[in-house]
């Protein structure tokens, strides 16, 4: 096996949905041993918390609206964001589950969780408790609004955070309301911040021998994305408005329809020289030489008409062929690719971006690879996403030294499980336990 930057690092992953699992995915891609702790609750076996829900809010194993036989192991999103990880099941609502979790903490380097702050406190597994078990432990807590303040206990998802920081206000067209971003910017951005913070804490521990607790607020991680808009309001008292695909200092700047169904290119022209390059590539049509389009200011003032004229030209061509022709002419342009086109993209192919993994239940598929290349310690996709409870034997037996009889007893007492609890198995009485998680 090639050298890996984080080989030898063990991370306990309690995180759910996207932001946390994305952070631990990046750690796993670089060689860390990431052990997911998922819900072990079973119907009729005492306490049912922490629980799993449709959509995988706890454990991220169920696809939305689908609790079909073993579908939790074939959920595409779960399998992408949890590759290169191991998985165990453990009921942290029971004292024995907590005791075993602490034993795992003792031999690990980091714990990552993205609950509201009260959850780990309620389990008796907050940082002060875990620091006593392992003083060198790094605990990363990712919550919507951080560990203190009036919003600390509010549950948050990426879309809610995007609204709270003002990103949703800016995403949309000038004559329409806010639009949801196509991807969860808040989750991915927070996950990247979390990864960097944990690496910085590891370096600090290497220098000092001390662990630490990282309190990461998703809202605070995403707010810097809007830095120029926040500063504009603070200094000039201007409230930013939705611009669609337009840009305050580039023209033309937008997505332009091409030949075919839902086919587009994105073009960005930042100066008069680039505008002349685009004019030449279009064959210098008479309208492009008009005085009103000669300068950036003129193009910004006449942007609606400029967009209409450019799209009249782009709509005659295939989007990929047009991209290649305009790039050769020195124009900043990219074809808008669908998923099938993206997988077949020659640039990504030559760089080996997509990697193949075979999952024992989901089959063999291409997955997005590591987003950066390191010459001496490259990351890679080594393992498919784990099946539910797949590594109970390894973790409890090999790492913690438990006997076969002890491991079997854990399953009999509902501390561990090999199948998740289905949503339809929950009784109405379970709803009264909501404040526990």
C-alpha positions as CSV (number, residue, x, y, z in Angstrom):
1,X,0.0,0.0,0.0
2,X,1.3,3.4,-0.9
3,X,2.1,5.9,1.8
4,X,-0.9,7.7,3.1
5,X,-0.8,11.1,4.9
6,X,-3.1,10.1,7.7
7,X,-2.4,6.4,8.0
8,X,-2.3,5.4,11.7
9,X,-4.9,8.0,12.7
10,X,-8.1,6.5,14.2
11,X,-11.3,8.6,14.1
12,X,-14.6,7.8,15.7
13,X,-17.4,9.1,13.5
14,X,-20.7,9.9,15.2
15,X,-21.7,12.4,12.5
16,X,-24.8,12.2,10.4
17,X,-26.2,13.2,7.0
18,X,-23.7,15.3,5.0
19,X,-21.5,17.9,6.8
20,X,-19.9,15.5,9.3
21,X,-19.6,12.5,7.1
22,X,-18.1,14.6,4.4
23,X,-15.4,15.7,6.8
24,X,-14.6,12.2,7.9
25,X,-14.7,11.0,4.2
26,X,-11.8,13.4,3.5
27,X,-9.9,12.0,6.4
28,X,-10.6,8.4,5.3
29,X,-9.5,9.2,1.7
30,X,-6.1,10.2,3.1
31,X,-5.7,7.0,5.0
32,X,-7.3,7.5,8.5
33,X,-9.1,4.6,10.0
34,X,-12.6,6.0,10.4
35,X,-15.0,4.0,12.5
36,X,-18.7,5.0,12.1
37,X,-20.8,4.4,15.2
38,X,-24.4,3.8,14.1
39,X,-27.6,3.2,15.9
40,X,-28.1,-0.3,17.4
41,X,-31.8,0.2,18.5
42,X,-34.1,-2.7,18.0
43,X,-37.8,-3.1,18.6
44,X,-38.7,-4.7,21.9
45,X,-35.1,-4.5,23.3
46,X,-35.5,-1.8,25.9
47,X,-34.5,1.7,25.0
48,X,-34.7,2.7,21.3
49,X,-32.3,5.7,21.3
50,X,-30.3,6.8,19.6
51,X,-32.7,6.1,16.8
52,X,-32.6,5.9,13.0
53,X,-35.1,7.6,10.8
54,X,-36.1,7.5,7.2
55,X,-33.5,9.5,5.3
56,X,-30.8,8.5,7.7
57,X,-31.0,11.4,10.1
58,X,-29.3,9.1,12.6
59,X,-26.9,6.8,10.9
60,X,-27.6,8.0,7.3
61,X,-28.5,4.5,6.2
62,X,-32.1,4.8,5.0
63,X,-32.9,6.5,1.7
64,X,-35.9,8.9,1.9
65,X,-39.2,7.1,1.8
66,X,-37.6,3.7,1.3
67,X,-37.4,1.1,4.1
68,X,-37.3,-1.9,1.7
69,X,-35.4,-5.0,2.4
70,X,-31.7,-4.2,3.0
71,X,-32.0,-1.0,1.0
72,X,-30.1,0.8,3.7
73,X,-26.9,-0.8,2.4
74,X,-27.5,0.2,-1.2
75,X,-28.3,3.9,-0.7
76,X,-26.1,5.7,-3.3
77,X,-25.6,8.9,-1.4
78,X,-24.6,7.0,1.8
79,X,-22.2,4.8,-0.1
80,X,-20.4,7.8,-1.7
81,X,-20.0,9.9,1.5
82,X,-19.0,7.0,3.7
83,X,-16.4,5.2,1.5
84,X,-13.1,4.3,3.2
85,X,-14.9,3.8,6.6
86,X,-15.7,1.0,8.9
87,X,-19.0,0.7,10.8
88,X,-20.2,-0.6,14.1
89,X,-23.5,-0.5,15.9
90,X,-23.8,0.7,19.5
91,X,-26.7,1.9,21.6
92,X,-25.4,4.9,23.5
93,X,-28.6,5.3,25.5
94,X,-27.5,2.3,27.6
95,X,-24.8,2.4,30.2
96,X,-22.9,-0.6,28.7
97,X,-23.0,1.1,25.3
98,X,-21.5,4.2,26.8
99,X,-18.8,2.1,28.6
100,X,-17.8,0.4,25.4
101,X,-17.7,3.7,23.5
102,X,-15.3,5.1,26.1
103,X,-13.0,2.1,25.7
104,X,-12.9,2.9,22.0
105,X,-12.2,6.5,22.7
106,X,-9.2,5.5,24.8
107,X,-7.5,4.0,21.8
108,X,-8.5,6.6,19.3
109,X,-7.2,10.0,18.2
110,X,-10.4,11.9,17.4
111,X,-14.1,11.9,17.8
112,X,-16.3,13.8,15.2
113,X,-20.0,14.5,15.9
114,X,-22.5,17.0,14.5
115,X,-25.4,16.9,16.9
116,X,-26.9,19.8,18.8
117,X,-24.7,20.4,21.9
118,X,-27.2,18.8,24.3
119,X,-27.0,15.3,22.7
120,X,-23.5,14.4,23.8
121,X,-24.1,16.0,27.2
122,X,-27.2,13.9,27.6
123,X,-25.2,10.7,26.8
124,X,-22.6,11.7,29.3
125,X,-20.1,11.8,26.4
126,X,-19.2,15.5,26.2
127,X,-15.6,16.7,26.0
128,X,-14.9,17.0,29.7
129,X,-16.0,13.3,30.1
130,X,-14.0,12.1,27.1
131,X,-11.0,14.1,28.0
132,X,-10.8,12.2,31.3
133,X,-10.8,9.0,29.3
134,X,-8.2,10.2,26.8
135,X,-6.4,13.5,27.6
136,X,-4.9,13.5,24.1
137,X,-8.2,13.2,22.3
138,X,-9.3,15.7,19.8
139,X,-13.1,16.2,19.8
140,X,-14.7,18.0,16.9
141,X,-18.3,19.1,17.5
142,X,-20.1,20.5,14.5
143,X,-23.5,22.0,15.2
144,X,-25.6,24.5,13.4
145,X,-24.9,27.4,15.7
146,X,-22.1,26.4,18.0
147,X,-21.9,25.3,21.6
148,X,-23.2,28.4,23.2
149,X,-25.5,31.3,22.5
150,X,-29.3,31.5,22.2
151,X,-29.5,29.2,19.1
152,X,-27.3,26.4,20.5
153,X,-30.0,23.8,20.8
154,X,-31.7,24.5,17.4
155,X,-31.5,21.6,15.0
156,X,-30.1,22.7,11.7
157,X,-29.5,21.3,8.2
158,X,-27.5,22.9,5.4
159,X,-30.5,24.6,3.7
160,X,-31.5,26.2,6.9
161,X,-28.0,27.5,7.5
162,X,-27.9,28.9,4.0
163,X,-31.0,30.9,4.8
164,X,-29.6,32.1,8.1
165,X,-26.4,33.5,6.6
166,X,-28.2,35.1,3.7
167,X,-27.0,32.8,0.9
168,X,-30.5,31.8,0.0
169,X,-31.4,35.5,-0.3
170,X,-28.8,35.9,-3.0
171,X,-29.5,32.7,-4.9
172,X,-32.0,33.4,-7.6
173,X,-33.0,35.6,-10.5
174,X,-33.6,39.4,-10.1
175,X,-37.3,39.1,-11.0
176,X,-38.0,36.1,-8.9
177,X,-37.7,34.8,-5.3
178,X,-34.9,32.9,-3.6
179,X,-33.8,29.6,-5.0
180,X,-32.3,26.6,-3.3
181,X,-28.7,26.1,-4.3
182,X,-28.1,23.0,-6.4
183,X,-25.8,21.5,-3.7
184,X,-25.6,21.9,0.0
185,X,-23.0,24.6,0.2
186,X,-23.3,24.9,4.0
187,X,-22.7,21.2,4.6
188,X,-19.7,20.9,2.2
189,X,-18.2,24.2,3.4
190,X,-18.6,23.2,7.0
191,X,-17.1,19.8,6.3
192,X,-14.0,21.4,4.8
193,X,-13.6,23.8,7.7
194,X,-14.0,20.8,10.1
195,X,-11.3,18.8,8.3
196,X,-8.8,21.7,8.4
197,X,-9.5,22.4,12.0
198,X,-9.0,18.8,13.0
199,X,-5.7,18.7,11.1
200,X,-4.6,21.9,12.8
201,X,-5.5,20.3,16.2
202,X,-3.4,17.2,15.3
203,X,-0.4,19.4,14.6
204,X,-0.9,21.2,17.9
205,X,-1.0,17.9,19.7
206,X,2.2,16.8,18.0
207,X,3.9,19.9,19.3
208,X,2.4,20.0,22.8
209,X,1.0,16.5,23.5
210,X,-2.4,18.0,24.3
211,X,-5.8,17.3,22.9
212,X,-8.5,19.8,22.5
213,X,-12.2,20.5,21.8
214,X,-13.1,22.1,18.5
215,X,-16.5,23.9,18.6
216,X,-17.5,24.5,15.0
217,X,-20.6,26.5,14.1
218,X,-21.9,25.8,10.6
219,X,-23.3,29.3,10.4
220,X,-19.9,30.8,11.2
221,X,-18.2,28.5,8.7
222,X,-20.5,29.6,5.8
223,X,-20.8,33.3,6.6
224,X,-17.3,34.1,5.0
225,X,-18.7,33.0,1.7
226,X,-20.7,36.3,1.7
227,X,-17.8,38.5,2.9
228,X,-18.1,41.2,0.2
229,X,-21.8,41.4,0.6
230,X,-21.6,41.7,4.4
231,X,-18.9,44.4,4.1
232,X,-20.9,46.3,1.5
233,X,-23.8,46.5,3.9
234,X,-21.6,47.3,7.0
235,X,-19.7,50.1,5.1
236,X,-22.2,51.3,2.5
237,X,-25.5,50.1,4.0
238,X,-26.4,48.4,0.7
239,X,-28.4,45.2,0.8
240,X,-27.2,42.9,-2.0
241,X,-29.8,41.8,-4.5
242,X,-30.2,38.6,-6.5
243,X,-28.4,38.7,-9.9
244,X,-29.0,35.2,-11.3
245,X,-25.9,34.3,-13.4
246,X,-24.8,37.9,-13.9
247,X,-21.7,39.6,-12.3
248,X,-21.3,43.1,-11.1
249,X,-18.1,43.7,-13.0
250,X,-18.2,41.2,-15.9
251,X,-20.2,41.3,-19.1
252,X,-21.2,39.1,-20.7
253,X,-21.4,36.7,-17.8
254,X,-24.0,33.9,-17.8
255,X,-25.3,30.6,-19.1
256,X,-26.3,30.6,-22.7
257,X,-28.5,28.0,-24.4
258,X,-26.9,25.7,-27.0
259,X,-28.3,23.3,-29.6
260,X,-30.2,20.4,-28.1
261,X,-32.4,19.8,-25.1
262,X,-31.3,21.6,-21.9
263,X,-27.8,22.2,-23.3
264,X,-25.8,25.3,-22.2
265,X,-22.4,26.9,-21.9
266,X,-21.2,29.4,-19.2
267,X,-19.3,32.4,-20.6
268,X,-17.4,35.0,-18.5
269,X,-15.8,38.1,-20.1
270,X,-13.9,40.3,-17.7
271,X,-12.4,43.0,-19.9
272,X,-12.5,44.6,-23.3
273,X,-9.7,42.3,-24.6
274,X,-11.6,39.2,-23.8
275,X,-14.7,40.8,-25.4
276,X,-12.7,41.2,-28.6
277,X,-11.7,37.5,-28.4
278,X,-15.3,36.5,-28.1
279,X,-16.3,38.8,-31.0
280,X,-13.6,37.2,-33.2
281,X,-14.8,33.7,-32.3
282,X,-18.4,34.7,-33.2
283,X,-17.1,35.9,-36.6
284,X,-17.6,39.6,-35.7
285,X,-21.3,39.9,-36.4
286,X,-22.4,43.6,-37.1
287,X,-24.2,43.9,-33.7
288,X,-21.1,43.0,-31.8
289,X,-19.3,46.0,-33.1
290,X,-21.9,48.5,-32.0
291,X,-20.7,51.3,-29.8
292,X,-23.0,50.4,-26.9
293,X,-21.1,47.1,-26.5
294,X,-17.6,48.5,-26.9
295,X,-16.8,49.1,-23.2
296,X,-17.6,47.1,-20.0
297,X,-19.8,49.9,-18.8
298,X,-21.8,49.9,-22.0
299,X,-22.1,46.1,-21.9
300,X,-23.3,46.2,-18.3
301,X,-25.9,48.9,-19.2
302,X,-27.2,46.8,-22.2
303,X,-26.8,43.4,-20.7
304,X,-30.3,42.1,-21.4
305,X,-30.0,42.8,-25.1
306,X,-26.4,41.5,-25.1
307,X,-27.4,38.2,-23.5
308,X,-30.2,37.8,-26.1
309,X,-27.9,38.3,-29.0
310,X,-25.2,36.0,-27.7
311,X,-27.7,33.3,-27.1
312,X,-28.9,33.6,-30.6
313,X,-25.4,32.7,-31.7
314,X,-24.7,30.0,-29.1
315,X,-28.0,28.2,-29.7
316,X,-26.7,27.1,-33.2
317,X,-23.9,24.9,-31.7
318,X,-23.2,21.8,-29.6
319,X,-22.2,22.9,-26.1
320,X,-19.0,20.8,-25.9
321,X,-17.8,21.7,-29.4
322,X,-18.6,25.4,-28.7
323,X,-16.6,25.2,-25.4
324,X,-13.6,23.8,-27.1
325,X,-13.7,26.4,-29.9
326,X,-14.1,29.3,-27.5
327,X,-11.4,28.1,-25.2
328,X,-9.0,28.0,-28.2
329,X,-10.0,31.6,-28.9
330,X,-9.0,32.7,-25.4
331,X,-12.6,33.0,-24.0
332,X,-13.4,31.8,-20.5
333,X,-16.1,29.2,-21.1
334,X,-17.3,25.9,-19.8
335,X,-19.9,23.5,-21.0
336,X,-22.7,22.8,-18.5
337,X,-22.4,19.0,-18.2
338,X,-25.0,16.5,-17.0
339,X,-23.9,13.5,-14.9
340,X,-23.3,11.2,-17.8
341,X,-21.2,13.8,-19.6
342,X,-19.2,14.5,-16.4
343,X,-18.3,10.8,-15.9
344,X,-17.1,10.7,-19.6
345,X,-15.2,14.1,-19.4
346,X,-11.7,13.5,-20.9
347,X,-10.0,15.9,-18.6
348,X,-11.3,14.2,-15.5
349,X,-10.6,10.9,-17.1
350,X,-6.9,11.7,-17.8
351,X,-6.5,12.9,-14.2
352,X,-8.0,9.7,-12.9
353,X,-10.6,11.6,-10.9
354,X,-13.3,8.9,-10.9
355,X,-12.4,5.6,-9.2
356,X,-14.1,2.3,-9.2
357,X,-15.3,0.5,-6.1
358,X,-17.2,-2.7,-5.7
359,X,-19.8,-2.9,-2.9
360,X,-21.0,-6.4,-2.0
361,X,-24.6,-5.4,-2.2
362,X,-24.7,-2.2,-4.3
363,X,-22.4,-3.5,-7.0
364,X,-19.5,-1.9,-8.9
365,X,-19.7,1.8,-9.7
366,X,-17.6,4.8,-10.4
367,X,-17.2,7.2,-7.5
368,X,-15.8,10.8,-7.3
369,X,-12.2,10.4,-6.3
370,X,-10.0,12.5,-4.1
371,X,-10.2,16.2,-5.0
372,X,-6.5,16.9,-4.8
373,X,-3.3,15.0,-5.7
374,X,-0.3,14.7,-3.4
375,X,2.9,13.2,-4.9
376,X,4.3,11.5,-1.8
377,X,1.2,10.5,0.1
378,X,-1.7,10.2,-2.4
379,X,-5.2,9.5,-1.2
380,X,-7.3,6.8,-2.7
381,X,-10.6,4.9,-2.5
382,X,-9.7,1.7,-0.7
383,X,-12.9,0.5,0.8
384,X,-16.6,0.6,-0.2
385,X,-19.0,2.1,2.3
386,X,-19.6,-0.3,5.2
387,X,-22.7,-2.4,5.6
388,X,-24.7,-1.9,8.7
389,X,-22.7,-3.2,11.6
390,X,-20.2,-4.8,9.3
391,X,-17.2,-4.3,11.5
392,X,-18.6,-5.1,14.9
393,X,-16.4,-8.2,15.1
394,X,-13.2,-6.4,14.2
395,X,-13.7,-3.4,16.5
396,X,-15.1,-5.2,19.5
397,X,-13.0,-8.3,19.1
398,X,-9.6,-7.3,17.7
399,X,-9.4,-3.6,18.8
400,X,-11.2,-3.9,22.2
401,X,-10.2,-7.6,23.0
402,X,-13.7,-8.8,23.7
403,X,-14.5,-12.5,23.5
404,X,-17.0,-14.2,21.1
405,X,-19.3,-14.7,24.1
406,X,-19.1,-11.1,25.2
407,X,-19.8,-9.9,21.6
408,X,-22.8,-12.2,21.3
409,X,-24.1,-11.0,24.6
410,X,-24.0,-7.4,23.4
411,X,-26.2,-8.4,20.5
412,X,-28.6,-10.3,22.8
413,X,-29.0,-7.3,25.0
414,X,-29.6,-4.9,22.1
415,X,-26.3,-3.0,22.6
416,X,-25.3,-3.9,19.1
417,X,-27.4,-5.0,16.1
418,X,-26.9,-6.4,12.6
419,X,-30.2,-4.8,11.2
420,X,-31.4,-1.2,11.7
421,X,-34.8,-0.6,13.2
422,X,-37.4,0.1,10.6
423,X,-39.5,3.3,10.9
424,X,-42.7,1.4,11.0
425,X,-41.5,-0.6,14.0
426,X,-41.5,2.5,16.2
427,X,-44.4,2.8,18.6
428,X,-46.0,6.2,19.4
429,X,-44.5,6.0,22.8
430,X,-41.0,6.4,21.2
431,X,-41.9,9.9,20.3
432,X,-41.7,10.9,24.0
433,X,-38.0,10.3,23.9
434,X,-37.2,13.1,21.4
435,X,-35.3,15.2,23.9
436,X,-32.7,12.4,24.3
437,X,-31.2,13.0,20.8
